[in-house]
C-alpha cells in the first residue's frame, strides 16, 4: 500500500453505543502520533455513568434482539458479512490504524486488516459447532449440558495491535451469542470505531457491539466492576492484569481471560541448518512492531560454538531496518508508542549497561528531527539473569544474549521465574527440539520459526504470570460460554 498524508485523516472522537456515535465524557485525553509526536485528536473519557449506559444497553440488546437465540448459522452469516466489509475497507482501516499507532501502513494493510477479517470468519464457524452434550445417565433419566452465552462481555484491548487484539476479544464473544462492550486503548482509539460501524452495516443488531473510550483508571475499572458484565477479557501488562482480577473479584466474582507480559527465550543450537535464516527469524521476532508485542523473542540463548558469528550477523540485519513514519510506505522499523515509553526502554538499557552488560548494537534513541519516538534495535551481551534487561519485560527492540554449552544449560537459561508466554527453539535435531519444548514452561513454543501463522485454531496464552486462559482456538470460543446442567426424570 502507498503512503498517505496523515493530516488528511479524519477521526471521530466519540463512543459507539447502541449502534451510533455518542459524545461526551467526564474529561478528554490528548491523542498523539508516535511517528512525530503531534497531537492530532482527543478522546473522551467514559465515566461510570456512560459505562453503565453502554452496559445496560448491551444487556437490553442481548435480551431483546435474539442475537443469542437466532439460528447459529444466521449469526455466522452476519459475522462473515462483517469480515467481508472489513476486507473491502482495507485502505480506510489501514490508514486509521497507521496514523496514530506503531503499525506501518503497509503492514496494517497486508497483515493486520486481513488477519482481523479472517479471525472473525474463523470464530463465526464455531457458532453451530458447540451446543452442549447428552450425559450418560440411568435409563429413565435424561441428562444434558447446555452451552449458553454469558450475556455481556467486557473487553479491554491494548494499543500495540489495535484491530487484531480487539478482534481476538470481540469475535469469539459475539460468535458465541454474547453482547460486547469494548474499551480500546486511549492511545489508539479510532480504527475500532470504523470496525464497529461496519458491524452495523453487516446486519449486527444495534447494541450488541459497543465501544467506550477512556483510560484504565476510570473507564476500564468501571467496566470491570459493572454487575451486568459477566466476564472480562484483557490483553496487556501483568501489573494491569492483576488490577483487573482484583476489580472483578471485589465487585462480585466473574471469570477473566488475561494475556499478559512475556520475556520469551529464543534457544539456538549450533546445528541450525541455515544460520542466516535463523538470524533473520530472531531479528524479526524482536523488531516487528519495534518489539512492542507480548510474545517478542527478547532473550537470545545461543550455543557457544556459533555465538560470535550469530551476534555479528544479527547486528548486520538490525542495521538494514529503516526507521520512519508509519504513514510512509518504506518504513520497516516502527516508532515506540510514546516518548515516555521510549525513555523507559532507554532507562532499562542504560542501567543494565551500567551493571556490566555490553552493547553489541544500538543502545540509544534514533534522532528523526522531530518528536517521534524511535529506538535503535539493540543487542546486549555479557548479561546475567539478575540484570534488569534480562528479568523485566522491556516492550521494545532490545534483545539480551546468553551463551550455553549443552542442552541442560540451555533449558536452565531459557527458564524465567515470572513469565511463560512463548519460546522459540532452533535446531536440526527434532528429538532435541521436542525435549526442550517439553522442558520449557511456556504457553506457546515455536520450533524453527517464531511467530503466529494464520492457523487461528492454535490457541495462545501464557503460563505463570503471563496470563490465564486462551485467545484464539476452540478454547477462546468455549471461554465465552458457560454450561448449564439439566437432568430430566421421566420415570412413571
N, C-alpha and C positions, 0 to 999 in steps of 0.2 A: 504494500500500500504506500502511496505517495505521502510526503509530509504535508502539513497544513499550518495555517496561521492560527495560533491559539487565541488571539484577540477576537477572532470571528466566531468563536464557540459560545453559544448562549446556554446558560444553565438555569434551572428552576430551583430557587431556594425555598423549598416548602416540604411538607409532609405529604404522604399519599395515603388517604384514609377513606374507606368506603367507595373506592373507585374514582376518586377525584383528588385534586390538589387542595390542601388545607394550609392556610397561612397561620402564622402565629407561634408563639412560644414564650417561655419565661425570659429569654435573652437570645443573643445571636453570637456566633463564633466566626472569626475570620477563617477563610479557606485559602491557602496559598499554593502556588505551583512549585513543586520540588526542583524543577529544572532551572528556574531563575529567581525563586523566592518571592515572586509578585503575588500580592493578594488579589484574587480575581473574583471572589464571591464571598457571601456569608451564608451560614447555615443556621436555621432556628433551632433552639433547644426545647424539645418537648418536655414540659414538666409533668408531674404526676397526674394532673387533670387531663392533659392531652393524651398521655399514655392510656389512661382509663377510657377515654373516648375511643381510642383505636382498638383496645382490647374488647370493650363491651360491644362495639360494632362488629368486630371479628366474631365474637361469640354469637351474636344475633344472626350473622350471615351463616355461620356454621349450623345453627339450629333451624333456619328457615329456608335456606337456598337449595337444599337437597344435594349439596356438593358431596357429602359423605354417603348419602343414601341412593344416589343415582347408580345406574349400571356402571360398573367399574370401567368398562370399555369406553363409555362416553367420557368419563373423567380423563382417561388416557388420550382420547381423541383431542380434547381441548389442550392438554399438555403438549401433544405433538404439534398442534397448530401453533402454540406459543413458541415452541422451538423453531419451527419454520419461519416465523416472523422475526425471531432473533437472528437467524442466519441471513435473512433478506435485509436486515437493518445493520449489517456489519460495519458500514462506513460510519454511520452516526454513533453506534455504540463504541467502536474502537477509538474514535476521536474523543468522546466523552470520557472514556477510560484513561486515555493517554494524557489529556490536558492537565489534569491535576493529580495524577498518581505517578508511580515509578515505572509504569509499563510503557515501553516504546510502542509507537503506533503500529509498527509492522508486526510486533509480537502480539499485540492485542487483536489485530485483525486475523493473523494466521493461526493463533492458538487460543487465546482467551475466549473470544466470542464463539468459535466453533465448539470448543470444549464445553462451554456453558450449555449450548443448544443440545449437543449430543448427550450430556449428562441428564438433562431434563427428559430426553427421549428414553434413556435407559430406565429411569425410575418410573416413567409412565407405563412401561411394560410390566412392572410388578403389580399394577393396580388390580388385576384379576388373577394373580398367581397365589396369593396368600389370603385365606379366609378363615382359618381355623382347622380343627380336626374332630373326628369322632373317636371317642376314647373307648377302649375295651372295658366293658362292664358286664354285670350279670345279665342274663337273657331278658328279664322283664324291666330292665333299666336302659335308658339311652343317655350316655354321657357325651358332652360336646365341649370344645373350647372355641369361643368366638373371638375373632380378631376385630377390634374396634379402634377407631382413631381417638386420640386423647381429647380433641376439641381445639383449643388454641395453643399453638406452639410459639414460644418466644425465641427468636433467632438473633444472635449478635455476631456480625461478621467483621473481619479485620480489614485493614487498609492495603495490605500488600498485593492481593489479587482480588479486587472488589467484586467483579462479576462472578468469577469462578467460585470464590468462597461463599458468596451469597447463594449461588445455585446449589452448592453442597448441602446447605441448610434447608433451603426452601423446597427444592424439588422432591425429596423423599417424603417430607411432611405433607405436601399437597397431594402427591400421588396416593398416599395412604388415607386421604379424605379429611385431613385437618385443615383448619384455617391458620394463617401465619401472620405474626407481627414481627417485622424485621427492623433492627436498628443497625444501619451500616456505620462504618467509622466516620466520625466527624471530619476526618482529613480527606476522605474520598467518598462523598455522599451522593454523587449525581448520576452515575451511569445506571445504578439500580433503579432510579426513578423511571428512566426510559424502559427498563425491563418490566416494571410494574404496569406502565401504560400498555405495553404490548400484551401483557396477560389479559387485560380487559378486552383488547381488540381481538384476542383469540377466543373469547367467549367465557372466560372465567367469571363467576358471579362477583359482583361488587362486594367488597368487604372481606373476601376470602384471603387476599394478599394485600397487606398494608405495610407502610413504611413510616416509622417515626424517626426523625432526625434528632441528634443531640449527642452529648458526651456520656461516658460511662457512669460518672458520679451521680448525675441526675436522671437521665433518661434510661440508661441501662439498668440502674438499680431499681427504678420504679417498675420496669418491665419484669425483672426477675421476681419482684415481691408481689406482683399483682395476683390476687387469689384466683382469677379466671385463667391465668396462664398455667397450663398443666405440665409443661415440660420446657426446658431451656436447652438450646444448643449454642455452643460458643467455640470460636477459634481465636487464639491469641496467646498472651503470655501466661506462664504458670502462676504468677502472682495474681493476675486478674481472675484467672480460673478459680483460684481459692476463694477470692472475694465473692464470686458468683455462687459457688457452692454454699457459702455461708449465708448469703441473702436468700437463696432458695430454701435452706433449712430453717432459717429464722422466721420465714413467712408462711410456714406450712410445707412440710417436705414434699419435694417434687423431683423427678428424675432429671439428670443432666447428661449431655454429651459434650465432652470437652476435648478438643485437640489443642495441646499446649506446646510448651517450648521444647527445643531439641538441641543436642550437642553431638551430632551424628558422626561416627567414625567412618573413614574410608580405608579399609585394610588392603594393602597392595603387596602381594608376594613377588619374589624375583622372577618367577616363571611366567609372568604375563606374556601371552604370545605376541602382542603388539603394544610395545611400550608407548608409542606415540598416541595411539588411540586411547589408551588408558589415561595418559596425561590430559588429553583433551576432555575426556569424561570427567575427570577430577576437577579440571578448571571450570567446566560448565556448572558443575554441582555447587560451586561456591561463588560463582559470579552471575548466574542467572538472577535477574532482578536485583543485582548488586548484593547477593547473599541474603536478601530480605525474604526468606521463605523458611518455614518451620523446619523443613527437612534438609536444609543446607548441609552439605558434606563439609563440615568445618574443622574436622580433625583428621589429618593425613597420618596414617600409621603405616610406614613403609619399611620393607626389609632392607637391611643394611647394604646388601650387595648392589642394589640399584639406587640407593637413596640420593647420592650425589648427582647422578645423571637425571634422575626424576625431578629433583628440585630445580635444576638448571633449565630443563625443558618447560616445567610449569611456569617459571618466571618469564620465559620467552613467549608462551601463549598468552599470559596476562598482558604482556606489552602490546599484543596485537589488538586488544579491545579499544574501541573508540567511545569515549565518554561524550555525551551530547544530549540535547533536549529531547524529551520524549515525543515531541511532535516532528522531529527530523527523521527521515526515512533511513539514514545511515547510522543511527545510534546503535551501538552494541553493548554499552555499559550504562546501566540505569543510574539515575541520581539516588541519593539517600532521601527518605521521605521528608526530612526537615533538617534545618541547620542544627537544632538541638540534638537530634539523633546522631547526626554526623559527628558532633563534638563528643557525644557519649562514646561512640565507637573509637574515636581517636584517643580518648582518655584511657580506654582499656588497653589499646596497643601501646601507648607510651608508658603506662605503669608496668606492663609486662616486660617491655624492653628494659626499663629501669631495674627490674628484678632479675635481669641476666639473660633474657632472650635476645636473639639476633634477628635483625630484619634482612631477609634474603631478597625481598622485592617489596616495593610500595612503601607503606607506612606513613602516609600523610595525605592531606586533602589535595584535591585537584583544583587548581585555580582556573575558573572559567570566565573571569572578567565580569561576573555578576554575583548575585546572592544564591546561585544554585549550589546545592549540597551534594558534592561528588567526592568519592574517596577512592584512592588507588587500591586495586586488588593487591593484597598484602600476604606475604609468606613469613611466618615467624618460626625460626628453628631454635635449637638448644633450649627447648622448653621442658618443664616438668609438670606433673599432674596437679601440683598445688598452685600453679600460676593462674592469674585471673583469666587470661585469654583461653586457657585450656578448660577451666572449670565452668565459666559462665557463658550463657548464650550471648553472642555478640550481635547477631542480626545485621551483618554487614559483610563485605567481601574480604574476610580475613580468615586465613587457614593456618593452623598450627601443625608442626611436623614433629612426630616422634618416631624413633627408629627401633626396630626389633630384629632379633636373630632367629627365633624359632616360633612355632605355632602357639605354644603356651604363652610366650611373652606377648605375642600379637593379641591374643584374647584378653590378657590382663590389661594391656594398654587401651584396647577398644572399649572396655567396660567403663561406665560412668556412674558415679554414686547416685546422681539425681535423675538423669534423663535417659530415655529409652524410646525415642520416636522412630528412628530409621538408622540404617547402616548399609555400607557397601563393601563387597568382598570381590577382589580381583585376583584371579589365579587360573591357570590351565588345568589344575587338578580338581576334578569335580568332587571327589571324596573329601578332600580338604575343605572345599567350599561349603559342603553340606555340614561338615563337623563344626566349622566356625559359625555357620548360620545358626546351628543348634545352640552353640555356646554363647552367642551374643543376646543380651536382653534388649530386644527392640521390637516394636510392633510391625515394622516392615524391614525386610532385608533384600537388597538387590545384589545379584551376582553377575559380574562382568557387565554391569550397566549401573546407572544411577539416575533415578527419577522415574516418575509415573509414566506409564503408557496410556493409551486410550481405552484400556480394559477396565471399565467402570465397575466390573464385578469384583475386582480385587479391593478389599476394604483397606482403609488407612486409619491408624490410631496408635496411641503410644502405650508404653509400659512406664512404671514408676511415676515420676512427677510430670511425665509428658502427656497425661490425659486419661480420660475414662470414656469407653465406648468407641464406636467406629463411625467414620464418614465413608461414603461410597459402599458398594456391595449390597448384598441382601441384608446384611446386618444393619446398615443405615436405614433401610426401609422398615424393617421389623422394629427398630427402636422408636418409631413413630406410631406404634400400635400398642395397646395393652390388651390383655387376653382375659376374657370372662369365662368362667366355668359354669356349665349348665348341666344339671342332672335331672332327668325326667323319669318318674316312676309310673309305668303304665300297667302294673300288675292288677289283676282283678281284685 
